[in-house]
Amino acid sequence: MLLLKKLTIFAQNYFKSCYNINMKKITIEKHAKLANNIMYYIYKYIDTDINLDELSFELDISKFHMHRLFKEEFGENIYETIKSIRLQKASLLLLTNKNSTITDVAKMCGYSSQGAFIRVFKQKFNMTPKQWKMGEYKKFTNDILIKSESASKALVDFSNLEPSIVKMPAMKAYYIRHKGYDRSIRNTWQKLKTWLLCNDIENYKQLGLHHDNPTITPLDECRYNACVVVENELSNTTLPSFTIPSGVYAKFDFDGKYGDILKFMHWVYFEWLINSGYETTTNPSYAMYEKNHFLDKDEKFIVSYYIPIRL
């Protein structure tokens, strides 16, 4: 009788533990999805006066809860993220929109006044938008590039590389987020590869997606997503997903070795884009790998790199 009682208590505790673990897993997945919805909303409405009261109402959560779960998921608060995305966009618009005034650029990036825009821009880049526009961006971006030993030593020349202009469809991507743009990304790709093998997924595309521009944002602060796009949508997976928006892109096909892609991004944003007659958008750029240098021991890649553009 005593043994039966002990077995009953053990079974109750076991099932209670399993239930708690399952509920915790569901909560984590729900929070990740909400945080990603917030990030998608920010990118979609970055050129407007983003209304967080309206967003919290749409998501049916309190503003406090919305801010807390976003910080848990991304490591920074919503306002910091909005400011970072706006300033990255502004830094490029100042160079590509040659007929736009600083006030015009401020409005395009969601700032209500030129004074507010100049203040936060100077905090970020240690110079005014006018100084940046007049050429002082070169030192700022070069200082970031030389902090990557492999990129600063890369001898590759992209001056003869020509893009094709393509319309890309929206793509649902499953991903693992990574902070920092360096060789440690390899660990994140290894985890994603493990997930693919465990789920017996054989047909997929590998994408490296840049939420931050590593030619403008310090490399240790860059947010990078290792992503896969699979043929059939998965119904039972813990891996988060988001939709890469459709759009018009300049597609560059090339190959090389570790360090060359960062050198390419420096060239494409601060030489090709400035002289192309196009401007970039707030959609993230991404690399579609035929050969992934983060997974192969020789650290060589074959890639199609997509830069979102518009006239």
KABEL-V636020 format. One record per run of one state. SS is the DSSP state (alpha for helix, beta for strand, coil for the rest). FROM is the first residue (numbers start at 0). LEN is the number of residues. If there is no record, write none. Layout:
ss;from;len
SS;FROM;LEN
SS;FROM;LEN
//
This chain:
ss;from;len
coil;0;1
alpha;1;43
coil;44;7
alpha;51;8
coil;59;3
alpha;62;12
coil;74;3
alpha;77;19
coil;96;5
alpha;101;7
coil;108;5
alpha;113;12
coil;125;3
alpha;128;17
coil;145;3
alpha;148;5
coil;153;10
beta;163;5
coil;168;2
beta;170;9
coil;179;5
alpha;184;14
coil;198;5
beta;203;7
coil;210;8
alpha;218;3
coil;221;1
beta;222;8
coil;230;10
beta;240;4
coil;244;2
beta;246;11
coil;257;2
alpha;259;17
coil;276;2
beta;278;2
coil;280;4
beta;284;7
coil;291;8
beta;299;11
coil;310;1
//
